[in-house]
Amino acid sequence: MEHEIRALAKEVKLRYDKRKGILGYRQMRTQLNRKLKNNYNKKRYYRIMCALGLKAVIRRKRASYVKAAEIHVTENVMNRNFDANSPNSKWCTDVTELKYGNGRKAYLSAIIDVYDNSIVSWVLSHSNNNKLVMDTLKRAYPKNPAYPLFYKATEASSTRLMSITDFM
């Protein structure tokens, strides 16, 4: 029994040094029980690690996101009035983040017509920037060239209220 504990303590010390001290007794138990094909209790690993003076290194938390000050604040033109009397009189837009694969992201920019909730245009991209939004507007404009179109971005966006002719 004593020989078995010493052998296990040697394995614990080797694994602790190999992983640069980031393993606590729970992860140590999981990894060594899998490696040694044994089923030692987590209390045994806890006692061994305490006797050897080993403690897991607590990794620093990442800094949380700090919201930047809003540069452009425009008036609320729609005033939450999402009713339209005719097609192409009001459009709404949004950019949605889509996660897929192994930590990859895509961004979908879409414009809908408030009158019948139909999609006027959409663009998919791997980066969320003004070009994505402007490309969506450029694809939507030929469907409604008769009206002077204005674009109002959400507060989170860096674009501003502008005439469609400003970027065409």
N, C-alpha and C positions, 0 to 999 in steps of 0.2 A: 504493500500500500504506500509506504513512504517513498519507495523507488518510483512508483507511478506518479506521485505528486511532484517529485523533483523533475521527472521527465516532462511533465505537463508545464511546470514553471519555466523550464528551459524553452519550450515551444512558445509560451506566452511572451517571454522576453524577446525571442527572435522575431516573432510577428509584430510586437510593439515597435521594435527598432526598425524593422523593414517598412512599416507604414508611418514612420516618423511620429508616433505617439497619438495618432488621431482616433485609434480604436479604444472604445470603452469596454467594460466587461460584457455588455450585451452583444456587441458586434464580434468581440473576441470569441465568445462562446459559439456564435453562429459559424464563424469561419473555421475555427479549430475543430469543432465537432464534425464539420463536413470533411475537413482534411484528414483527421485521425479516424474517421468512421466510428465515432464514439458518441455517447450521450451524457456528457457531464452536465451537472446543474449549473445555472448562472451564479449561484452562491459560491461554488467552488472557485470559479474564475475570479469572482469579487475578492474572496479571501486571498488568493494567490497574488492578485495584482496589488492588494493592500500591503501584503507582506514584502513584496518587491518594491513598494513605493511608486508604483506606476499609476498615473492618472491620465485620462484622455485630455488632449489639448482641445479647448473650446475654441472653435473657429469664429472669427469675427463676422458679424452680420454685415451684409452688403448695405451700403447707404441707400436709404429709401429715396424715391423720386420726389424732387421738389418742383412744384408747378411754377413755371416761368410767368412773369408778369405779362398781361395781355397788352399787345402793342396796338392793335386796331380794334376798337369797339364801335360797332355800327348800330344804327337804330333798328328796332324790331319791326320790320315792314309788315310781316304777316300777322303779328299779334295773336298767334295761336289760332287763326282762322283758317282751318284746313278744308274749307268748302270752296268749290269752284263752279261757276255757272256755265262754263264752256271749256272745251278741250284746249290745251296749251296756254291757259291763262295763268296757271300757277304750277311750278315745278319745285320739287324738293330733292335734295341730294344728301348723301351720306357716304362715308368711307367705312368699310367694315374690315376688321382684321380676321383672317382665316388661318388657323394653325393646321399644318399637315406634316406628315413624315416625321423625321427625327429633328424636331425643334425648328422646322422651317415655317415661314410665314408668307402669306400672299395678301394683297389688299384689293378689295373690290369697291370701286367707286360706281355708284348707280344714281340715275336721275329718274324719278317717277313723276307722272302727271297726276296732280291731285284730283282732277276731275273724275277719272275712272281707275286710278291706282295702277295704270299700265306703266311698264318700264319704257322710258324714252330712249335711253342709251346706258351702256355700262362698259367699264374698262377694268381689266385685271392686271395687276402689276406686282413686282416683288419689293417695291419701295413706296412708302407713303410720303408723297411730296406734292407740290403744287402742279407739277407736270401731269400727274395722274388725274387731278381734278380738271385741269384745263383740257386734257385730251377727251375726257368725258363730255365736257361742254361743247367742244368742237364737233364731236360726233352727233350731238343732239341738235345743234343749231340748224342744220339743213332741213330738219323736220318741221321747223317753225320759223322760217325767215321773215314772215309778214309782220310780226310784233317786235317792238324794241324789247329785248330781253335783258333783265338785270339779274345778277347773281349775288346772293348773300350767303356767305359761308357761316358755319357754326362758330361759336366763340372759341372752340378749341383749335380751329384752323388758323393758318397764318395768312390766308387770302382775305380779300376785303370786298365790300360792295362795289361792283364795277359794271359798266356797260359791256355787253358782249362784244361791241366793236373795239373795246380797249385791247383785246388780245387776238382778234381775228386778223 
